[in-house]
Amino acid sequence: MKYFIIAFTFLLEAALTGCASSTSSENECSKTSYPEANTSEYVLPFPVGKTYKLKQSNCGSFTHTGKLAFAYDFFMDEGEMVTASRGGEVVFIFNDGPDGPGDHSNANFIVIKHDDNTIGRYRHLKQDGILLQLGDVVATGQEIALSGNSGVPSGIGTLHFDVMKPNNDNSYNQTIPFTFKNSDPPGPTATGLDEGVSYTALSY
């Protein structure tokens, strides 16, 4: 029953991902206080030593608005390794979306629940590219999936990552601000990390 409720929540949210309202998104970031990076529980969602350019930051003008304001998109070619930004339990997997240009609702993704009940979502993964199964417990930095372009209208290889906190009814639909403790250059800036900047994952 636990996984059924979680699955329904994330499938509904997946359908709405590309439809977030842009109202006051810039104001949302301007009044945000980000956690200190050096005490963060999160690392960049790719292996140490790898470098990727940020496609869209927090409060972006395209899809990172409203309840999805605090999300990151990295340019990432299909088949690159994706790693866990934070350890936890795999609570949802969608692995059947076709590769190539498509609607956001077709994005393959994996959801990992952390020990404080927040969840991390990794989206636009390669079809059949998820390396874990429901219920698996993963460590920070562990290999979890291959990147892709499923559910990306432009077809450009992309990794979307965000963190959500639970609502009072234990559903999830609100992203929260967070920082990466191993990014070079370091963050946060006014919008977390900066669009168009290439970030390298440092040892931690």
C-alpha positions as a printed NumPy array, in Angstrom:
array([[  0.   ,   0.   ,   0.   ],
       [  2.863,   2.388,   0.828],
       [  4.376,   2.056,  -2.641],
       [  0.955,   2.264,  -4.33 ],
       [  0.219,   5.645,  -2.724],
       [  3.702,   6.901,  -3.54 ],
       [  3.391,   5.697,  -7.145],
       [  0.08 ,   7.514,  -7.649],
       [  1.55 ,  10.72 ,  -6.23 ],
       [  4.582,  10.655,  -8.518],
       [  2.676,   9.694, -11.662],
       [  0.332,  12.63 , -11.088],
       [  3.241,  14.958, -10.457],
       [  5.013,  13.695, -13.589],
       [  2.026,  14.68 , -15.69 ],
       [  2.137,  18.18 , -14.251],
       [  5.894,  18.739, -14.451],
       [  5.809,  20.789, -17.626],
       [  2.819,  22.856, -16.493],
       [  4.1  ,  24.759, -13.48 ],
       [  2.941,  28.325, -13.133],
       [  5.574,  31.012, -13.681],
       [  3.84 ,  33.447, -11.335],
       [  6.304,  35.107,  -8.932],
       [  9.035,  32.534,  -9.647],
       [ 11.764,  35.174,  -9.587],
       [ 10.468,  36.48 ,  -6.269],
       [ 10.529,  32.926,  -4.914],
       [ 14.302,  32.727,  -5.354],
       [ 15.031,  36.276,  -4.32 ],
       [ 13.601,  35.657,  -0.845],
       [ 15.165,  32.213,  -0.413],
       [ 17.864,  31.429,   2.125],
       [ 19.913,  28.469,   0.942],
       [ 21.532,  26.016,   3.384],
       [ 25.297,  26.222,   3.788],
       [ 26.995,  24.095,   1.148],
       [ 29.727,  22.75 ,   3.442],
       [ 27.16 ,  21.088,   5.731],
       [ 24.856,  19.878,   2.927],
       [ 23.663,  16.265,   2.76 ],
       [ 23.712,  16.434,  -1.059],
       [ 26.407,  15.947,  -3.69 ],
       [ 26.158,  16.558,  -7.419],
       [ 24.213,  13.704,  -9.082],
       [ 27.118,  12.512, -11.213],
       [ 30.479,  10.852, -10.515],
       [ 33.429,  12.615,  -8.895],
       [ 35.624,  14.209, -11.544],
       [ 32.824,  14.636, -14.089],
       [ 31.807,  18.092, -15.36 ],
       [ 28.425,  19.118, -16.788],
       [ 26.903,  22.447, -17.775],
       [ 23.77 ,  23.635, -16.   ],
       [ 20.906,  23.947, -18.459],
       [ 18.285,  25.42 , -16.104],
       [ 18.655,  26.587, -12.52 ],
       [ 16.219,  27.397,  -9.744],
       [ 13.375,  29.724, -10.71 ],
       [ 14.207,  29.238, -14.384],
       [ 12.115,  30.888, -17.068],
       [ 11.05 ,  27.594, -18.683],
       [  9.778,  24.871, -16.324],
       [ 11.393,  25.565, -12.931],
       [  8.611,  27.735, -11.587],
       [  5.949,  27.556,  -8.903],
       [  6.115,  24.26 ,  -7.009],
       [  9.026,  23.132,  -9.213],
       [ 11.07 ,  26.3  ,  -8.66 ],
       [ 13.941,  24.618,  -6.781],
       [ 15.121,  22.157,  -9.419],
       [ 18.211,  21.752, -11.595],
       [ 18.648,  20.555, -15.183],
       [ 22.099,  19.55 , -16.41 ],
       [ 23.061,  18.998, -20.052],
       [ 24.054,  15.329, -20.129],
       [ 24.459,  13.112, -23.17 ],
       [ 22.467,   9.899, -23.331],
       [ 24.1  ,   6.989, -21.516],
       [ 26.126,   8.962, -18.962],
       [ 26.21 ,   7.627, -15.392],
       [ 23.868,   9.192, -12.837],
       [ 24.715,   8.79 ,  -9.146],
       [ 22.719,   9.259,  -5.941],
       [ 22.922,  12.802,  -4.651],
       [ 21.962,  11.483,  -1.222],
       [ 21.494,   7.994,   0.149],
       [ 18.113,   6.455,   0.88 ],
       [ 15.501,   3.932,  -0.258],
       [ 14.157,   3.594,  -3.796],
       [ 10.408,   4.235,  -3.504],
       [  9.389,   4.729,  -7.124],
       [ 10.649,   3.805, -10.597],
       [  9.252,   4.623, -14.035],
       [ 11.433,   3.004, -16.686],
       [  9.19 ,   2.564, -19.753],
       [  9.195,   5.979, -21.428],
       [ 10.654,   6.004, -24.96 ],
       [ 13.966,   7.705, -25.637],
       [ 13.899,  10.803, -27.803],
       [ 11.749,  13.941, -27.926],
       [  8.507,  13.617, -26.035],
       [  6.06 ,  14.99 , -23.504],
       [  7.214,  15.481, -19.907],
       [  4.818,  12.756, -18.776],
       [  6.959,  10.209, -20.682],
       [ 10.098,  10.975, -18.684],
       [ 11.724,   7.969, -17.041],
       [ 12.625,   8.666, -13.435],
       [ 13.633,   7.239, -10.102],
       [ 12.69 ,   8.535,  -6.654],
       [ 14.847,   8.003,  -3.567],
       [ 13.448,   8.707,  -0.095],
       [ 15.926,  10.067,   2.447],
       [ 16.018,   9.503,   6.209],
       [ 14.336,  12.863,   6.908],
       [ 11.397,  11.908,   4.63 ],
       [ 12.439,  14.256,   1.827],
       [ 12.771,  12.662,  -1.597],
       [ 15.167,  13.154,  -4.499],
       [ 13.854,  12.797,  -8.068],
       [ 16.06 ,  12.027, -11.058],
       [ 14.228,  12.514, -14.385],
       [ 14.649,  12.122, -18.184],
       [ 16.604,   8.89 , -17.765],
       [ 17.336,   6.428, -20.563],
       [ 14.63 ,   3.857, -21.267],
       [ 15.449,   0.735, -19.238],
       [ 18.436,   2.635, -17.893],
       [ 17.565,   2.495, -14.188],
       [ 20.017,   0.205, -12.401],
       [ 18.041,  -0.323,  -9.177],
       [ 14.815,  -1.934,  -8.056],
       [ 12.   ,  -0.797,  -5.809],
       [ 13.02 ,  -1.09 ,  -2.154],
       [ 16.773,  -1.   ,  -2.783],
       [ 18.798,   1.01 ,  -0.261],
       [ 21.472,   3.158,  -1.878],
       [ 24.42 ,   5.156,  -0.598],
       [ 25.394,   8.686,  -1.529],
       [ 27.355,   8.59 ,  -4.773],
       [ 26.174,   5.113,  -5.779],
       [ 25.475,   4.499,  -9.482],
       [ 21.705,   4.489,  -9.989],
       [ 20.85 ,   5.073, -13.658],
       [ 21.919,   6.112, -17.142],
       [ 21.051,   9.583, -18.379],
       [ 18.784,  10.085, -21.363],
       [ 16.339,  12.405, -23.076],
       [ 12.993,  10.759, -22.339],
       [ 10.237,  13.314, -21.934],
       [ 12.402,  16.203, -23.174],
       [ 10.48 ,  18.098, -25.886],
       [ 13.696,  19.233, -27.608],
       [ 15.273,  15.784, -27.426],
       [ 18.436,  17.214, -25.842],
       [ 20.075,  14.925, -23.281],
       [ 19.135,  16.251, -19.84 ],
       [ 19.275,  15.237, -16.192],
       [ 16.645,  16.866, -13.995],
       [ 17.159,  16.662, -10.229],
       [ 15.064,  18.105,  -7.434],
       [ 14.28 ,  17.523,  -3.766],
       [ 10.767,  17.562,  -2.303],
       [  9.445,  17.651,   1.232],
       [  6.272,  15.836,   2.375],
       [  2.968,  17.625,   2.832],
       [  0.819,  17.031,   5.908],
       [ -0.856,  14.086,   4.132],
       [  2.567,  12.635,   3.196],
       [  2.126,  13.476,  -0.494],
       [  4.895,  15.316,  -2.336],
       [  4.536,  18.228,  -4.754],
       [  6.755,  21.066,  -3.462],
       [ 10.459,  21.36 ,  -4.257],
       [ 12.744,  22.858,  -1.614],
       [ 16.034,  24.78 ,  -1.832],
       [ 19.183,  22.759,  -1.225],
       [ 22.893,  22.926,  -1.954],
       [ 25.62 ,  20.563,  -3.174],
       [ 28.645,  20.188,  -0.931],
       [ 31.048,  19.131,  -3.694],
       [ 30.412,  21.53 ,  -6.584],
       [ 33.232,  23.446,  -8.269],
       [ 32.662,  26.343,  -8.546],
       [ 30.864,  26.287,  -5.194],
       [ 27.326,  27.472,  -4.537],
       [ 24.938,  28.768,  -3.632],
       [ 24.36 ,  31.969,  -5.57 ],
       [ 21.093,  33.889,  -5.728],
       [ 19.514,  30.992,  -7.638],
       [ 21.493,  28.094,  -6.165],
       [ 23.786,  27.248,  -9.072],
       [ 24.015,  29.44 , -12.167],
       [ 22.623,  28.572, -15.59 ],
       [ 25.245,  28.198, -18.305],
       [ 28.046,  27.416, -15.839],
       [ 29.867,  24.063, -15.966],
       [ 30.136,  22.327, -12.593],
       [ 32.665,  19.658, -11.604],
       [ 31.954,  17.092,  -8.887],
       [ 34.747,  17.159,  -6.319],
       [ 35.72 ,  14.427,  -3.874],
       [ 33.816,  14.607,  -0.587]])
